[in-house]
Amino acid sequence: MRKNKAYFNLNKTAWENVSQAGLLDAYTLIVRKKILGSLFSFCGKLQFSVFEDRLSRLQTQPHIVITGHWRSGTTYLHTLICCDPQFTFPSTDSCMNPHAFMLGSRHMKRREVKRPMDDVIVTSTSPQEDEFALMALGARSPYEGLMFPESLETALSLADIENLDERERKTWKETFRNFIKGVSLLGQGRPVVIKSPTHSCRLKAISDVFPNSRFIYMNRNPLEVFESTFRMWRSLFDLYSLGRPICDNALREIILQNRIVMEKKFAEGEALLPGRMVAHVDYQRLVDEPLQELRRIYVELNIDPEYLSSKNILYQIEKNKRYRAQGSLPPAEWQRRVLSAWSDFM
């Protein structure tokens, strides 16, 4: 067993997906995949069969999807909007333990940890990326690359469901639909505020599953985004990797090229949507004038703005004021390459 490492709670199908990129060690194969993976698969099937009728009858208002490249400030915006009582959201517990979150795991003891990439405090009840849940439930996911770093470039292509085969696309849509509906059901049928950079490639797919979903796209200084993303992958590899590492330049090259693909796919998806379905947000403006930016977002997406007049939103803004995305820059040669390759995204 690896020391000072962590594991995702993946079901058996998810481990089969991951193992396409590399061989699993004996402990992971026997304990994590065959024993725990089979248990998680059983729990997941039981959970959704128990709630199948209620999920099929559930009707919600359009969901909100926050996306944008990694390290663009999506967590900050997600945290602020999730405080609005007209919405609900996937919690860390439901995303990291999605196989039984409707069966009572949400009553587990509240815990606090620091995110490895930026030391932001996360609790079991904090808003979280649904991508972790989708991967754990067996949908193909870019985060499979966290366990085998050499496969990261291929894994990132899985964000675009057009790159999946027909069976995998069907599984992704069913998994996404069931999980988000489950989150909404636990939230008394309220619309869900969803957040993941991976959804930048999925506007059409998400709109197919949940028509009239609204999207918020975050942007930030490209040099800061680039280097912060580099540190993010490195810290997550340190925590989750099962395979060999990749060198710094190879990782930076993957980050550089992947954003070009991501932005192109986002633009294609946005072009298919009617007006007032997508709001673009600059991270620095959000930090400087959070309430003003929130009001603009709510107006553009036709969201009820009542909460923005409450005392609680002012409290939440003050509470989260200490949050600032880290702003170190890449080496000089990479600064030149980033500014050239990402010039259209500035």
C-alpha positions in Angstrom: 0.0 0.0 0.0 1.3 3.5 -0.9 2.2 5.8 2.0 1.0 9.4 2.2 -1.3 8.8 -0.8 -5.0 9.0 -1.3 -7.6 7.1 -3.3 -10.8 8.0 -4.9 -13.8 5.9 -4.0 -14.3 4.5 -7.4 -16.7 1.7 -8.4 -15.6 -1.3 -10.3 -16.4 0.3 -13.7 -14.4 3.4 -12.9 -11.4 1.3 -12.0 -11.7 -0.5 -15.3 -11.7 2.9 -17.0 -8.6 4.0 -15.1 -6.8 0.7 -15.7 -6.8 1.3 -19.4 -4.0 3.8 -18.8 -1.7 1.5 -16.8 -1.4 -1.5 -14.5 -2.8 -1.4 -11.0 -0.6 -2.6 -8.1 -1.7 -5.6 -6.1 -3.3 -3.6 -3.3 -5.3 -1.4 -5.7 -6.4 -4.3 -7.8 -7.6 -6.5 -5.0 -8.7 -4.1 -2.3 -9.7 -0.9 -4.1 -11.1 -2.4 -7.3 -12.3 -6.0 -6.6 -13.5 -5.5 -3.0 -14.3 -1.9 -2.5 -15.1 -1.2 -6.2 -17.6 -4.0 -6.2 -19.2 -2.7 -2.9 -19.4 0.8 -4.3 -21.0 -0.6 -7.5 -23.6 -2.4 -5.5 -24.4 0.6 -3.3 -24.7 2.9 -6.3 -27.2 0.5 -8.0 -29.1 0.2 -4.8 -29.2 3.9 -4.2 -30.6 4.8 -7.6 -33.0 1.9 -7.7 -34.5 3.0 -4.3 -34.9 6.6 -5.6 -35.6 5.8 -9.2 -39.3 6.7 -9.1 -38.8 10.0 -7.3 -35.9 10.9 -9.6 -38.0 10.2 -12.7 -40.8 12.5 -11.4 -38.5 15.3 -10.2 -39.0 18.6 -12.1 -36.6 21.5 -11.4 -35.9 24.9 -12.7 -32.9 25.4 -15.0 -29.6 24.5 -13.4 -26.6 26.9 -13.2 -23.2 25.6 -14.6 -20.0 27.5 -13.6 -17.1 26.6 -15.8 -13.9 28.0 -17.3 -10.3 26.8 -17.3 -8.8 25.4 -14.1 -7.6 28.0 -11.6 -9.7 30.8 -13.1 -11.6 31.5 -9.8 -14.5 29.2 -10.3 -14.4 28.0 -6.7 -14.8 31.5 -5.4 -17.8 32.2 -7.6 -19.3 28.8 -6.8 -19.0 29.5 -3.1 -20.8 32.8 -3.4 -23.7 31.6 -5.5 -24.2 28.5 -3.5 -25.1 30.6 -0.5 -28.3 31.7 -2.4 -31.1 29.7 -0.8 -33.0 29.4 -4.1 -30.3 26.9 -5.2 -28.7 23.7 -3.9 -25.3 22.2 -4.8 -23.2 19.0 -4.8 -21.3 18.9 -1.5 -17.8 17.4 -1.0 -19.3 14.4 0.7 -21.8 13.7 -2.2 -19.0 14.1 -4.8 -16.4 12.0 -3.1 -18.9 9.4 -1.8 -21.6 9.5 -4.6 -22.5 5.8 -4.3 -24.6 6.3 -1.1 -25.1 10.1 -0.7 -28.9 9.7 -0.9 -28.9 6.8 1.5 -27.6 8.7 4.5 -23.9 9.4 4.0 -24.6 13.1 4.2 -25.1 12.7 7.9 -21.5 11.8 8.4 -19.4 13.9 10.7 -18.3 17.3 9.3 -14.6 17.3 8.5 -12.2 19.9 7.3 -9.2 19.5 5.0 -7.0 21.8 2.9 -7.0 21.6 -0.9 -3.5 20.4 -1.9 -3.1 23.0 -4.7 -4.0 26.2 -2.7 -4.7 25.4 1.0 -8.3 26.5 0.7 -10.3 25.0 3.5 -12.9 22.4 2.3 -15.4 20.7 4.5 -17.7 17.7 3.8 -20.5 20.2 3.3 -18.6 22.6 1.0 -19.6 23.0 -2.6 -17.6 20.6 -4.8 -16.9 19.6 -8.4 -19.4 17.1 -9.6 -16.7 15.7 -12.0 -15.3 13.7 -9.1 -18.7 12.0 -8.6 -19.1 11.3 -12.3 -15.7 9.6 -12.4 -16.4 7.6 -9.3 -19.7 6.4 -10.6 -18.1 5.0 -13.8 -18.5 7.8 -16.4 -15.4 8.6 -18.4 -13.5 11.6 -17.0 -10.4 13.6 -17.5 -9.6 13.0 -13.9 -8.7 9.5 -14.7 -5.4 11.0 -15.6 -4.7 11.9 -12.0 -3.8 8.3 -11.3 -1.6 7.8 -14.4 0.1 11.1 -15.2 1.6 9.9 -18.5 -2.0 9.4 -19.7 -3.1 13.0 -18.9 -3.2 14.3 -22.4 -5.5 11.4 -23.5 -7.5 11.7 -20.3 -8.2 15.4 -20.9 -9.8 14.6 -24.3 -12.5 12.7 -22.4 -14.0 16.0 -21.4 -15.5 16.2 -24.9 -18.2 13.4 -25.0 -17.9 13.4 -28.8 -14.6 11.6 -28.2 -16.4 8.8 -26.4 -18.0 5.8 -28.0 -21.7 5.4 -28.1 -21.9 3.3 -24.9 -19.7 5.7 -23.0 -21.7 8.7 -24.1 -24.9 7.1 -23.0 -23.3 6.2 -19.6 -22.0 9.8 -19.2 -25.4 11.3 -19.8 -27.2 8.9 -17.5 -24.7 9.3 -14.8 -24.8 13.1 -15.0 -28.6 13.1 -15.1 -29.0 10.8 -12.1 -26.4 12.5 -9.9 -27.6 16.0 -10.5 -31.2 15.0 -10.0 -30.2 13.3 -6.8 -28.5 16.4 -5.6 -31.7 18.4 -6.4 -33.9 15.8 -4.7 -32.0 16.2 -1.5 -32.3 20.0 -1.9 -36.1 19.8 -2.0 -36.1 20.0 -5.8 -34.2 23.3 -6.1 -32.0 23.9 -9.1 -28.4 22.9 -8.7 -25.3 25.1 -9.0 -22.8 22.9 -10.8 -19.1 23.7 -11.2 -16.3 22.1 -13.1 -13.8 23.2 -15.6 -14.4 20.0 -17.5 -17.9 21.2 -18.4 -16.3 23.9 -20.7 -16.4 21.2 -23.4 -19.9 20.0 -22.6 -22.3 22.9 -23.2 -24.3 20.9 -25.8 -24.3 17.7 -23.8 -25.4 19.4 -20.6 -28.1 21.3 -22.5 -29.3 18.0 -24.0 -29.6 16.4 -20.6 -31.0 19.5 -18.8 -32.5 21.9 -21.4 -32.3 25.7 -20.5 -29.3 25.3 -18.3 -27.5 28.5 -17.8 -23.7 28.8 -18.0 -21.2 31.1 -16.3 -17.7 31.2 -17.9 -14.8 32.5 -15.7 -11.7 34.0 -17.1 -8.4 35.2 -15.5 -4.9 36.5 -16.3 -3.6 33.7 -18.6 -0.1 33.7 -17.1 -1.4 33.2 -13.6 -3.9 30.5 -14.8 -1.2 28.6 -16.6 1.3 28.4 -13.7 -1.4 27.8 -11.1 -2.8 24.9 -13.3 0.7 23.5 -13.5 1.0 23.5 -9.7 -2.5 22.0 -9.3 -1.7 19.0 -11.5 1.6 18.5 -9.7 0.0 18.6 -6.2 -2.8 16.2 -7.3 -0.3 13.8 -8.9 1.6 13.7 -5.6 -1.6 12.8 -3.9 -3.3 10.3 -6.3 -0.8 9.0 -8.8 -0.3 5.2 -9.3 2.0 5.5 -12.3 5.2 7.2 -13.4 5.4 11.0 -13.3 5.8 13.3 -16.3 8.4 16.0 -16.7 7.6 19.7 -16.1 7.9 20.7 -19.7 5.7 17.9 -20.9 3.0 18.9 -18.4 3.2 22.5 -19.3 2.9 21.6 -23.0 -0.3 19.6 -22.3 -1.7 22.5 -20.3 -0.9 24.9 -23.1 -2.5 22.9 -25.9 -5.5 21.7 -23.9 -6.8 25.2 -23.2 -6.9 25.9 -27.0 -9.0 22.8 -27.4 -11.2 23.7 -24.4 -11.8 27.2 -25.6 -12.7 26.1 -29.1 -15.2 23.6 -27.8 -16.7 26.1 -25.5 -17.2 28.6 -28.3 -18.8 25.9 -30.4 -21.2 25.0 -27.6 -22.0 28.7 -26.8 -22.9 29.3 -30.5 -25.6 26.7 -30.3 -27.4 28.3 -27.3 -30.0 31.1 -27.5 -29.3 34.5 -25.9 -29.2 35.1 -22.1 -27.9 31.6 -21.4 -24.2 32.4 -21.0 -22.5 35.0 -18.8 -18.8 35.8 -19.0 -17.0 36.8 -15.8 -13.5 38.3 -15.3 -11.9 37.0 -12.1 -10.3 40.3 -11.1 -13.6 42.2 -11.5 -15.3 39.6 -9.4 -12.7 40.0 -6.7 -12.7 43.8 -6.8 -16.5 44.3 -7.0 -18.2 41.0 -6.0 -21.7 42.3 -5.4 -21.7 44.3 -8.6 -20.6 41.4 -10.6 -23.1 39.0 -9.1 -25.9 41.5 -9.9 -24.7 41.6 -13.5 -24.6 37.8 -13.7 -28.1 37.5 -12.3 -29.5 40.1 -14.7 -27.8 38.5 -17.7 -29.1 35.0 -16.9 -32.5 36.2 -15.7 -32.0 34.8 -12.1 -34.2 36.1 -9.3 -31.9 38.7 -7.6 -33.7 38.8 -4.2 -30.8 37.2 -2.3 -28.4 39.9 -3.5 -30.3 42.4 -1.4 -29.9 40.4 1.8 -27.4 40.8 4.7 -26.2 37.3 4.2 -24.6 37.9 0.9 -22.6 40.8 2.4 -21.6 38.5 5.2 -20.5 35.8 2.7 -18.5 38.3 0.6 -16.7 39.5 3.7 -16.2 35.9 4.9 -14.6 34.9 1.6 -12.7 38.1 1.1 -9.5 36.3 2.1 -9.8 34.0 -0.9 -7.4 35.0 -3.6 -6.1 32.7 -6.4 -2.4 32.4 -6.2 -0.6 34.6 -8.7 2.9 33.3 -9.5 4.1 33.3 -13.1 5.7 30.6 -15.3 9.4 30.7 -16.5 10.1 33.4 -19.0 10.1 31.2 -22.1 6.8 29.7 -21.1 5.4 33.2 -20.5 6.2 34.1 -24.1 4.5 30.9 -25.4 1.4 31.3 -23.2 0.9 34.9 -24.3 1.3 33.8 -28.0 -0.9 30.7 -27.9 -3.6 32.1 -25.5 -3.7 35.6 -27.0 -7.3 35.1 -28.1 -8.4 34.3 -24.5 -7.1 37.4 -22.8 
